[in-house]
Amino acid sequence: MRRLFRVIRWERWAGSKLPLLLGAFLLSIGLTDTTPSLALAGAVQLTVHIVGYASFGYLVNSLADIRQDEAAGKGSVFSGWSMRRARTAVLVSVGIAAGPLIIGADAHPAALGSMGISMVVAAAYSLPPLRLKERGVLGALSSSLAQRSLPALTIFCYFEAYSLAPLVYCALTLVIGLRFILVHQVDDLAADQISGTRTLATRRGAEALKRVVTVLLLPAELLLALCFVVVASPELGLVSWVVAIYAVVHTLLLLLLHDRDRFPLASYAPFSELYCCYLPLGLALAGVLMGGQVLMPIYLVGFAISLTLLPGSLREEFHRIRRLIRSRQRPVLAVAPDVITAARRAAVRALQIAQRGDGSFELLKWRHPDSSVAAHHLFATAWVVIAAGESLTAEARERAARAIESARDATGYWNFDPSMGIPNDIDSTACAMIALAACGRTGDERDARLLLEQWRHERQRFATWVTDDQSWQSGDRDDPVVNLNTLVALATLHQRVDGAMSGGIEKFLSGTPATSRYYCDAATLPYAAAKAGIPLDRSRHPQWGRPNRRATSTSIAHWITMSFAPDHDLVTLLLQRQRSDGSWAADPWFTGVNVPFWGSSALTTAFCIEALARVERSTTV
């Protein structure tokens, strides 16, 4: 069952789409002279249809995007499947979606027609030759129609609920779907740029889409929601006034939070409680209060289902009100220098205790937090020294240096993990050289030549992999962070980098997505650019801005390290996350293509030590 949910990506659509369709069902039976038998049959048939249809939409999209998902490093639900097996899964979902409505085709021909249109649109969104998802506005519109409006229309057609309220409801779901797909494209911008998928976000940029969401779509949503409450007031009764008042008050709360930089309007969150809980709950409650005795059991079941969504919605409302109250309080006071020093020393002690007998530090790889396995130590050891070497004892640095040197092979390069059977790479080599230089073991011209041999004049950047195998030398394997780390390594080797080389890398950076191919933390790229002294327009990607309270400890630490003045709000947050033994929990830091994440507590702790040391220096100047 868990594997089935993973393949159909139940968690991606159940919470945001099913409540609105439940609302469409409750509205339909309230507007029509529906018998209990028809309502019960409709509930069963439409539930099976919607589950099959939603599964079909996600499966056909995954099937069409196998190559792009793997190129972006996201992996695919069909990884390891044969193409025949994947296509069979899609066909099974078609049968589940269409079967229930085909059975009742004579009684519900309009519903069958609506279903057919929706499945055609869903397929055209993902599959060539149309592949509407890469056709700008048509892609956003087809996504919203396929995922929101047409399924709701199918429900209304099933019960022959043809009036103004269903029409406004479908228009509302269309605008909601447009907002969701634009936000989704902004979130997927980095992966789409890496894989070469053309979307509105890759064409127009994230900021332009965010303006469309905040200036156009959100006001349209509020207006349509209020219009729906008005036209459906005969069926909703007193509930309509409660919903309308809530919508207005909720909007004011969101605007106040946004004004205090405590809530992003261009996101999935605005009005989510209204659509995913209160609206279906209100329709069910109105049915219980105003509906006839005949359909009372149906309304009670809908009311019970809606009640299960209430705790999560109330919890979100509570946190938003709390954030608003806190935003009105006095600014966060600067953290006392002695507190920062004590925290850094505790972290250093924890890090040195974590150092293993051979001088190395642990590196883990995992798909889930509870299933990590040990990987080769090289990269973690190098970066612990790079980030926190100044705070370690001379003896700890010496032991780490010996561990790094012992991993060097006969060619002079380093390998990320020999057990994986991958070629040597310039990133592991560059970072090992930087770490050894921090331990007083600076290389020579021969080491510099090893790095310079990876420069590709035709692409004006460094290639990642050291091999003659052309499958490893394609341009999509080039990584901006790898290039920046290589520049830092050349600087430690006192190798002069000419203007053409630095200019080529700057040009490479000008078109890079927020996250690089091999590093999954968005703060890593600006952090690497700061270390290399390469200018980077941080306003180009919102992920490069100041991290929020949900960001990883690694992102927060990098921001503090890059900041000219201490951000005491983030420093406080970082200290709150420090564990009792002085360390920080492991964050996913880098990844590959269709492989797990890598990271470790030692790595995260080293980055936090680096950040705290930066704050210490700034407070003593």
Backbone hydrogen bonds, N-H to C=O, Kabsch-Sander energy under -0.5 kcal/mol:
donor,donor_aa,acceptor,acceptor_aa,energy
5,F,1,M,-2.6
6,R,2,R,-2.0
7,V,3,R,-2.2
8,I,4,L,-2.4
9,R,5,F,-0.8
10,W,5,F,-1.7
12,R,9,R,-1.6
13,W,9,R,-0.6
13,W,10,W,-1.3
14,A,10,W,-2.6
17,K,13,W,-2.1
18,L,13,W,-0.7
18,L,14,A,-1.2
21,L,17,K,-1.5
22,L,18,L,-2.5
23,G,19,P,-2.2
24,A,20,L,-1.8
25,F,21,L,-2.0
26,L,22,L,-2.4
27,L,23,G,-2.5
28,S,24,A,-2.1
29,I,25,F,-2.1
30,G,26,L,-1.3
31,L,27,L,-1.5
32,T,28,S,-1.2
34,T,29,I,-0.5
34,T,32,T,-1.9
39,A,35,T,-2.6
40,L,36,P,-2.6
41,A,37,S,-2.6
42,G,38,L,-2.8
43,A,39,A,-2.3
44,V,40,L,-2.1
45,Q,41,A,-2.9
46,L,42,G,-2.8
47,T,43,A,-1.6
48,V,44,V,-2.2
49,H,45,Q,-2.4
50,I,46,L,-2.8
51,V,47,T,-2.3
52,G,48,V,-2.4
53,Y,49,H,-3.1
54,A,50,I,-3.0
55,S,51,V,-2.0
56,F,52,G,-2.4
57,G,53,Y,-2.4
58,Y,54,A,-1.9
59,L,55,S,-2.7
60,V,56,F,-2.9
61,N,57,G,-1.4
62,S,58,Y,-2.3
63,L,59,L,-2.6
64,A,60,V,-2.0
65,D,61,N,-1.5
66,I,63,L,-0.8
69,D,65,D,-3.1
70,E,66,I,-2.1
71,A,67,R,-2.2
72,A,68,Q,-1.9
73,G,70,E,-0.9
74,K,69,D,-2.3
75,G,69,D,-1.1
79,S,76,S,-1.8
81,W,78,F,-2.5
86,A,82,S,-2.2
87,R,83,M,-2.5
88,T,84,R,-2.0
89,A,85,R,-1.9
90,V,86,A,-1.8
91,L,87,R,-2.4
92,V,88,T,-2.4
93,S,89,A,-1.9
94,V,90,V,-1.8
95,G,91,L,-2.1
96,I,92,V,-2.3
97,A,93,S,-2.2
98,A,94,V,-2.7
99,G,95,G,-2.4
102,I,98,A,-2.3
103,I,99,G,-2.0
104,G,100,P,-1.0
105,A,102,I,-1.6
108,H,104,G,-2.0
112,L,108,H,-1.9
113,G,109,P,-2.3
114,S,110,A,-2.6
115,M,111,A,-2.5
116,G,112,L,-2.3
117,I,113,G,-2.3
118,S,114,S,-2.4
119,M,115,M,-2.3
120,V,116,G,-2.0
121,V,117,I,-2.6
122,A,118,S,-2.4
123,A,119,M,-2.2
124,A,120,V,-2.7
125,Y,121,V,-1.8
126,S,122,A,-0.9
126,S,123,A,-0.7
127,L,123,A,-3.1
131,R,127,L,-2.9
132,L,124,A,-2.6
133,K,125,Y,-2.3
134,E,131,R,-1.8
135,R,132,L,-2.4
138,L,135,R,-1.5
139,G,136,G,-0.7
140,A,136,G,-1.6
141,L,137,V,-2.7
142,S,138,L,-2.7
143,S,139,G,-2.1
144,S,140,A,-2.1
145,L,141,L,-2.4
146,A,142,S,-2.7
147,Q,143,S,-2.5
148,R,144,S,-2.1
149,S,144,S,-1.5
150,L,145,L,-2.6
152,A,148,R,-1.6
153,L,149,S,-2.6
154,T,150,L,-2.3
155,I,151,P,-1.5
156,F,152,A,-2.2
157,C,153,L,-2.8
158,Y,154,T,-2.0
159,F,155,I,-1.6
160,E,157,C,-0.6
161,A,156,F,-2.9
162,Y,160,E,-1.3
163,S,161,A,-0.8
167,L,163,S,-1.3
168,V,164,L,-2.5
169,Y,165,A,-2.5
170,C,166,P,-2.6
171,A,167,L,-2.1
172,L,168,V,-2.5
173,T,169,Y,-2.4
174,L,170,C,-1.9
175,V,171,A,-1.9
176,I,172,L,-2.4
177,G,173,T,-2.6
178,L,174,L,-2.1
179,R,175,V,-2.2
180,F,176,I,-2.4
181,I,177,G,-2.5
182,L,178,L,-2.0
183,V,179,R,-2.5
184,H,180,F,-2.5
185,Q,181,I,-2.3
186,V,182,L,-2.0
187,D,183,V,-2.5
188,D,184,H,-2.2
189,L,186,V,-1.2
192,D,188,D,-2.8
193,Q,189,L,-2.4
194,I,190,A,-2.1
195,S,191,A,-2.5
196,G,192,D,-1.2
197,T,192,D,-1.6
199,T,197,T,-0.7
203,R,199,T,-1.8
204,R,200,L,-3.3
205,G,200,L,-0.5
205,G,201,A,-1.8
209,L,205,G,-1.4
210,K,206,A,-2.3
211,R,207,E,-2.0
212,V,208,A,-1.8
213,V,209,L,-2.1
214,T,210,K,-2.6
215,V,211,R,-2.9
216,L,211,R,-0.5
216,L,212,V,-1.8
217,L,212,V,-2.1
218,L,213,V,-2.6
220,A,216,L,-1.7
221,E,217,L,-2.7
222,L,218,L,-2.3
223,L,219,P,-2.4
224,L,220,A,-2.6
225,A,221,E,-2.7
226,L,222,L,-2.3
227,C,223,L,-2.3
228,F,224,L,-2.7
229,V,225,A,-2.1
230,V,226,L,-2.0
231,V,227,C,-2.7
232,A,228,F,-2.3
233,S,230,V,-1.1
235,E,232,A,-1.0
236,L,232,A,-2.0
237,G,233,S,-3.2
239,V,236,L,-1.5
240,S,237,G,-1.3
241,W,237,G,-0.6
241,W,238,L,-0.6
242,V,238,L,-1.6
243,V,239,V,-2.5
244,A,240,S,-2.3
245,I,241,W,-2.6
246,Y,242,V,-2.4
247,A,243,V,-2.6
248,V,244,A,-2.0
249,V,245,I,-2.6
250,H,246,Y,-3.2
251,T,247,A,-1.9
252,L,248,V,-2.1
253,L,249,V,-2.2
254,L,250,H,-2.4
255,L,251,T,-2.3
256,L,252,L,-2.2
257,L,253,L,-2.4
258,H,254,L,-2.7
259,D,255,L,-2.3
260,R,256,L,-1.2
261,D,258,H,-1.8
262,R,257,L,-3.0
263,F,257,L,-0.5
265,L,263,F,-0.7
267,S,265,L,-2.1
272,S,269,A,-2.4
275,Y,271,F,-2.1
276,C,272,S,-2.7
277,C,273,E,-1.1
278,Y,273,E,-2.2
279,L,274,L,-2.8
281,L,277,C,-2.4
282,G,278,Y,-2.8
283,L,279,L,-2.4
284,A,280,P,-2.3
285,L,281,L,-2.6
286,A,282,G,-2.7
287,G,283,L,-1.8
288,V,284,A,-2.1
289,L,285,L,-2.5
290,M,286,A,-3.0
291,G,286,A,-0.5
291,G,287,G,-1.9
296,M,293,Q,-0.8
299,Y,295,L,-2.2
300,L,296,M,-2.7
301,V,297,P,-2.1
302,G,298,I,-2.3
303,F,299,Y,-2.7
304,A,300,L,-2.4
305,I,301,V,-2.5
306,S,302,G,-2.3
307,L,303,F,-2.1
308,T,304,A,-1.1
308,T,305,I,-0.5
309,L,305,I,-0.5
309,L,306,S,-1.3
310,L,306,S,-0.5
310,L,307,L,-1.1
313,S,309,L,-1.5
314,L,310,L,-2.8
315,R,311,P,-2.2
316,E,312,G,-2.0
317,E,313,S,-2.3
318,F,314,L,-2.5
319,H,315,R,-2.2
320,R,316,E,-2.0
321,I,317,E,-2.4
322,R,318,F,-2.4
323,R,319,H,-2.3
324,L,320,R,-2.2
325,I,321,I,-2.3
326,R,322,R,-2.6
327,S,323,R,-2.1
328,R,324,L,-0.8
328,R,325,I,-0.9
329,Q,326,R,-1.2
339,V,336,A,-0.8
340,I,336,A,-1.8
341,T,337,P,-2.6
342,A,338,D,-2.1
343,A,339,V,-2.3
344,R,340,I,-2.6
345,R,341,T,-2.4
346,A,342,A,-2.2
347,A,343,A,-2.1
348,V,344,R,-2.5
349,R,345,R,-2.4
350,A,346,A,-2.1
351,L,347,A,-2.4
352,Q,348,V,-2.6
353,I,349,R,-2.1
354,A,350,A,-1.7
355,Q,351,L,-0.8
356,R,360,S,-2.7
359,G,356,R,-2.3
364,L,599,G,-2.5
365,K,373,V,-2.5
366,W,597,F,-2.1
371,S,368,H,-2.1
373,V,365,K,-2.6
375,A,363,L,-2.9
381,T,377,H,-2.8
382,A,378,L,-2.8
383,W,379,F,-2.2
384,V,380,A,-2.2
385,V,381,T,-1.8
386,I,382,A,-2.4
387,A,383,W,-2.6
388,A,384,V,-2.5
389,G,385,V,-1.8
391,S,388,A,-1.3
392,L,388,A,-1.1
392,L,389,G,-0.6
397,R,393,T,-2.3
398,E,394,A,-2.3
399,R,395,E,-2.1
400,A,396,A,-2.1
401,A,397,R,-2.5
402,R,398,E,-2.1
403,A,399,R,-1.9
404,I,400,A,-2.2
405,E,401,A,-2.7
406,S,402,R,-2.1
407,A,403,A,-0.6
407,A,404,I,-1.2
408,R,405,E,-1.6
409,D,413,Y,-2.3
412,G,409,D,-1.7
415,N,407,A,-0.5
420,M,417,D,-2.2
421,G,418,P,-1.4
422,I,417,D,-0.5
424,N,466,V,-0.6
425,D,414,W,-1.5
426,I,464,T,-2.9
429,T,425,D,-1.6
430,A,426,I,-3.0
431,C,427,D,-2.8
432,A,428,S,-2.1
433,M,429,T,-2.1
434,I,430,A,-2.3
435,A,431,C,-2.4
436,L,432,A,-2.4
437,A,433,M,-2.1
438,A,434,I,-1.8
439,C,435,A,-1.0
440,G,437,A,-1.6
441,R,436,L,-3.0
448,A,444,D,-1.7
449,R,445,E,-2.2
450,L,446,R,-1.5
451,L,447,D,-1.3
452,L,448,A,-2.6
453,E,449,R,-2.0
454,Q,451,L,-1.7
455,W,452,L,-1.8
456,R,461,R,-2.5
457,H,455,W,-0.7
459,R,456,R,-0.7
460,Q,456,R,-1.8
461,R,456,R,-1.2
463,A,454,Q,-2.7
466,V,424,N,-2.9
467,T,465,W,-1.1
470,Q,468,D,-0.6
472,W,469,D,-1.8
473,Q,470,Q,-1.1
477,R,474,S,-1.9
478,D,475,G,-1.6
483,N,479,D,-2.0
484,L,480,P,-2.3
485,N,481,V,-2.8
486,T,482,V,-1.9
487,L,483,N,-1.9
488,V,484,L,-2.0
489,A,485,N,-2.2
490,L,486,T,-2.4
491,A,487,L,-2.0
492,T,488,V,-2.1
493,L,489,A,-1.4
494,H,491,A,-1.5
495,Q,490,L,-2.9
496,R,494,H,-0.6
498,D,496,R,-0.6
502,S,498,D,-2.0
503,G,499,G,-2.7
504,G,500,A,-2.1
505,I,501,M,-1.9
506,E,502,S,-2.3
507,K,503,G,-2.2
508,F,504,G,-2.0
509,L,505,I,-2.4
510,S,506,E,-1.6
511,G,507,K,-0.7
511,G,508,F,-0.8
512,T,509,L,-1.3
516,S,519,Y,-0.6
520,C,518,Y,-0.5
520,C,589,W,-0.9
521,D,589,W,-1.3
522,A,520,C,-0.6
524,T,521,D,-1.8
525,L,522,A,-0.5
527,Y,523,A,-1.9
528,A,524,T,-2.8
529,A,525,L,-2.4
530,A,526,P,-2.3
531,K,527,Y,-1.8
532,A,528,A,-1.9
533,G,529,A,-1.0
534,I,529,A,-2.2
538,R,536,L,-1.2
540,R,537,D,-1.6
541,H,538,R,-0.7
544,W,541,H,-1.8
545,G,542,P,-1.7
551,A,548,N,-1.6
556,I,552,T,-2.1
557,A,553,S,-2.6
558,H,554,T,-2.5
559,W,555,S,-2.3
560,I,556,I,-2.3
561,T,557,A,-2.4
562,M,558,H,-2.1
563,S,559,W,-1.2
568,H,566,P,-1.0
571,V,567,D,-2.5
572,T,568,H,-2.4
573,L,569,D,-1.9
574,L,570,L,-2.6
575,L,571,V,-2.4
576,Q,572,T,-2.1
577,R,573,L,-1.1
578,Q,575,L,-0.9
579,R,583,S,-3.3
582,G,579,R,-2.2
589,W,598,W,-2.6
590,F,598,W,-1.4
591,T,518,Y,-2.9
594,N,592,G,-0.7
597,F,366,W,-2.2
598,W,590,F,-2.8
599,G,364,L,-2.1
604,T,600,S,-2.2
605,T,601,S,-2.7
606,A,602,A,-2.2
607,F,603,L,-2.1
608,C,604,T,-2.1
609,I,605,T,-2.5
610,E,606,A,-2.3
611,A,607,F,-2.0
612,L,608,C,-2.6
613,A,609,I,-2.7
614,R,610,E,-1.8
615,V,611,A,-2.0
616,E,612,L,-2.6
617,R,613,A,-2.2
618,S,614,R,-1.9
619,T,615,V,-1.9
620,T,616,E,-0.9
620,T,617,R,-0.5
621,V,617,R,-0.7
